[in-house]
Amino acid sequence: MTPAIKQLEKNKVSFQIHQYQHDASVDSFGLEAVEKLSLDAKQVFKTLVISTDSNRLVVAIVPVMFKLNLKAIAKILQVKKAVMANVTHVENSTGYVLGGVSPLGQKRKLTTIIDQSAQGFKSIFVSGGKRGLEIELSPQDLAHMCKASFSSIAT
């Protein structure tokens, strides 16, 4: 049981777990989940951690089929520049390894922004905290649990 699942259970949030056998040779973890679980790629979201020019870490949650718009998120955060955080910072701040970073149950509470497209679905899929584990839940529950806001951050 991952910290993400423990957080959801503790807060009595409705969710479903979906598991698949992760292939170590795959480097697009979200697209692997789409394929192996036969999901709509628009409903599967990846958890990215960015670093701002003020060295602040922020979580961005975007559909796996899109890229994070770093200029848009910098504007939302009112900073000049945002870049992808380095692996060490991501793993140290979240407690998860790349490919298994969940927006839930992280070691440190980080500002979180979810792409607004999530609001168009009854449920979305995010990493459950390890490779090969997805959690399905409502975007509203995810936002509530992460104290996140919705904004247009994907391209």
Secondary structure, 3 states (H helix, E strand, C coil): CCHHHHHHHHCCCCCEEEECCCCCCCCCHHHHHHHHHCCCHHHEEEEEEEEECCCCEEEEEEECCCCECHHHHHHHHCCCCEEECCHHHHHHHHCCCCCCCCCCCCCCCCEEEEEHHHHHCCCEEEECCCCCEEEEECHHHHHHHHCCEEECCEC
